[in-house]
């Protein structure tokens, strides 16, 4: 890192063959496809837009209630509700056609074949810049986290998706495992260009007035500031275990949080639950990272990646 104050900061980062104008992305499931947030921030200032999960056929999602607030976080059990890939192409990609921001589609499936078919359908769409393969959602009974908690299935789905595209392929990892670095090594070996983590931690909440769970499905995914220390530790472990770029997420609320993840080894970060609290969070984090670097005489934000001193 340079020692003099820098007036301009190069905010660009690389994720494999994908160059982003900043390291700040949106986390899947918290930003839809951007339309709902366009009144609050300039989508074209984002480093990248990661869409809500897209499946081959429409998914109804889980029964309600499926959101519960917790101290310093929230539980969700949405269940990857979405209208399917055809509706996504027709509506969401059509909307994004005139928005200059890299679009990374989060891909979901019940089976390996479904993941592949979603990617095959999207390959003809020029507006898609890359894929995030979701093998870590804890809120579905088949697919999702079922692929992400052991090396063999994680490797299988990654290898199949890799064969279906030359576009950048990111695999989203689950924290609900014994050794996240082992899973990361498996997907990197199977062809992932990058990994993103963490998805939500499995949790639950109980209503003591009714003696019933607060979520209809009983358990759901815990996100928000409460999970940040766990996410940070896992990002640090994975960054030291693989040579592909890491996208860090989990409780990032401001630029200081984002900087911590980058120092731990993340090349980019994603804003998730904070979007529900303040829809301008991604812009605050972006501007805050610029100021963070300026104050320390850092000319390129990428210099933060892995700069942790131990």
N, C-alpha and C positions, 0 to 999 in steps of 0.2 A: 504494500500500500504506500502511496506517496504521502509526504509529510506536509505539503503546502495546501492551503485552502483552494479548492477548485470551484470556479463560478458555474461551470456547466458539468453535468454528470451524464455519462453515457448509461442509459437505463436499459439498453438492449441485452437480451440473454438468448442463448441457444439451447434448444431441446432437440438433440439429434440434428436433423436437417431443417428443423423449424426455427426460424428467427423471430423472436417476440420483441415488441417495442418496449416492454417493461416486464419485470418478473411477476407482476400481479395478475392472477387469473381469478375466475369465479369457480366455486366448487359446485359440482353437479348436484342438482336437487334443491339448490338454494337460490337459483337465478333464472329458472325456466330457460327460455332461449333469448332473454334480454329485453323483449318487448315491454314487459311490465316495469322494467327499471329505466327505460329510456327517458322518462320525464325527470329523473333525478340525477342522472349522470351521463356523460358523453361515452357511449359504448366504444367509440373509436380510440379512446385513451387506454382501454384495457390492454393488457399484454395478450390476453386470449380469453375467449368465452367458452366455457365448458358447459354443454347443454345438460338438461335433465336426462335421465336414462331413457334410451329408446330401445324398444323391443320389436320383434318381428310382427306380432299381432297386438291389438290393444290389450292392456292390462288394467283391470278395475281397481287394483290396490286393496288394502285391508279395510275391514269394517271400522267404524268410529266407536269411541274416541280413539284417535291415533296421534295426538300431540299432548304432551304433558310438560309443564315447566318444572325445572329442578333448580336447586341452588347453583348459581353460576353456569347454567346450561339448560338444555331441553332434551326431552326424549321424543323421538318420532318413530312411528310405525306406519308410514305411508304405504310402503309396499311397491315402490316403483310404478305407481299409477302413471299411465301414459297412453296416448291414442294409437300407438304403433308407428312403424317406420313410414308408411305411405302418407299418413296424415302429417307426420313431421316434415316430410319433404314438401308437401303441398302448402303447408302453412308457415312453419318456422323457417325453413330454408328460403322460402320465397320472401319472407320479411327480411332476412339477413342478407339478401342478395345485394342490397345497396348500402350495407354497413361494412366499413373497412376495418374489420377485426378478424384475427384468426379464429376459426370455429373448430372446436374439438368436440366430437360427438361421443357422449358416454353411451356405450353399447351394453345391453343386458340380454340375458337369455335363460331359458330353463335348461337347455342342452347346448352342447358344443356346436351342434349343427345350426341352432338358432342364432348364436353369436355370429357365425360365419355368414349366414344368409342376410343378416342385417348389414354387415359390412359389404357384402356383394351388392346389395341394393344401393348402398350409398356411394359405391365406387364411381358411379356415373354422374354423381352430383359435384360439379366444380366448386361449389361453395364450401365443401368439407375439406378441412386442412389436415385433420388427423383424427385419431380415435383414442378414447380412454375405455379400456375393457374393464368392466365392473365385475370383479370376482370377490367382492367384499361386502355386499349389502346384507345386513342381518335380518331383514324384514320380509323375506320371501321363503317359502317352504322348499323350493327346488331352484337350482341355479344360484346366482348370487354368491353368498359366502360359502356355499357348498363346494365351490371350485377353488376357494382361496385359503382354505385351512390346512391343506396338505400339498406337498410338492408335486406329486404326480398329476392330479387334476389341474392344478394351476399351470403346470408346464404344458399339459395337453391342450387346454383352451388357448393359451398364448401361441403355441406352435400352429394351431389351426387358423387363428386369426392372422398370424404373420404370413401364412401362405396365401391369404386372400387379398392382401394389399401391400403396396410399396409405400404407402403414406405412413407418417410417423405413428407409432403404436405405443401407447402408454398403458400400463397395467396398474389398476388401483388395488392396493393391498389392504387386507383386514388386520386390525390390531388384536383380534380375538384368536390369537395363535400363541404357541409356546415360543417360537423363534421366528420373528418376522424377517430376519436377515436371510434365513434359509429359504423362505418362500421367494424373496427378492432375487436371490441367486438363481433359483429355478426358472423364473420368468425371464430374467435377463439372458440366461443360457438358451432359452427357447425363442429368442428373437425380439423381446421388448426393447424399444428404443429409449424408454424412460419408465420410471415407476412413480406413482403418486400414493401418498399416505399421510395421515391415516384416515380410513373411513371411521364410522362411529363405533364406539364401544358398546357392547351389549349390556343393557341395564333394565331396571324396572322401578315402578313407583306404586304405592298402595294408598288408597283413600281410607283413612282410619275412621271416617264417619260412616262409611258403608261396608267396610271390610272387603272391598273389592279392588282389583287392580285398576290403575288410572288409564291403562291402555286396554282396548278390547282384545288385543293379541297377547296381553300380559307383559311381554318384553318388547323392547324397542331399542333404537340406537341413540346413545348419549353423545351429544355434541356440545360445543361452546367452550368457554374459558376453563371449565372444570377438567377438560381432558388435555389441556395444553402440555403439562409436564410429561405426560405419557407419550403424546405425539412427538414432542421434541426429542425425547430419548430414543424413540423408534427411528425417527429420521436420521439421527446421528449414527445409530447402529447400521442402518441400511446404507447410508452414504459411505461408510467405511467398508462395506461388504461387496459393493458392485461398482462397476466403472461407468454405468449409464447414469444420466442425470436423474435427480430426485426432485419431485415436486412435493413440498411440505404443506400440511394443513392440519388443523385441529385447534380451535380456540383462538385464532388470530383476530385481534380486535383493533390493533393499531400498528404503526410502523416499527415500534420497538419489538413487538411480537414477531413481525415479519423478519426483522433483522436477526433475531435469535435463531429462527429456522434456517436462514441462509448461513449464518455462522456455523450452525450444526452440520451443514453440508448440502442444503437444498439449493438448487439452481433457480427455482421459481417457487412461488407460494400461491395457495388458493384461499380465497375468502369464502366462508360458508355461513354459519349461523349468524355472524355479525350483519349479514345482509338483511336479516329480518328485523334487526334492531335499528339500523341506520342504513338505508339503501345507498348512501354515498360513501360507504366504508372503503370500497376499492379505490376511490379517488383520494380519500384522506391518507390511506396507506401509501399510495403512489407518491403523493406530494411529500409525505413524511419521510419516505426512503430517500428522496432527493435531498431533503434537508439534512437527514442523518449522514449521508455521504459528504455533503458540502462541509458540515461542521468538522469532519474528520479528515478532510483533504483527500477524499477518495474519488478518483476520476471515473471509475466504472463500477456500477453496482455489482457486477459479476465478481469483483474482487472480494466481496463479502463471503462468497460461497466457500465453506470449509475453512474459514479463517479463525476458527476457534483455537484459543491458546490453552493447552492443557499441561 
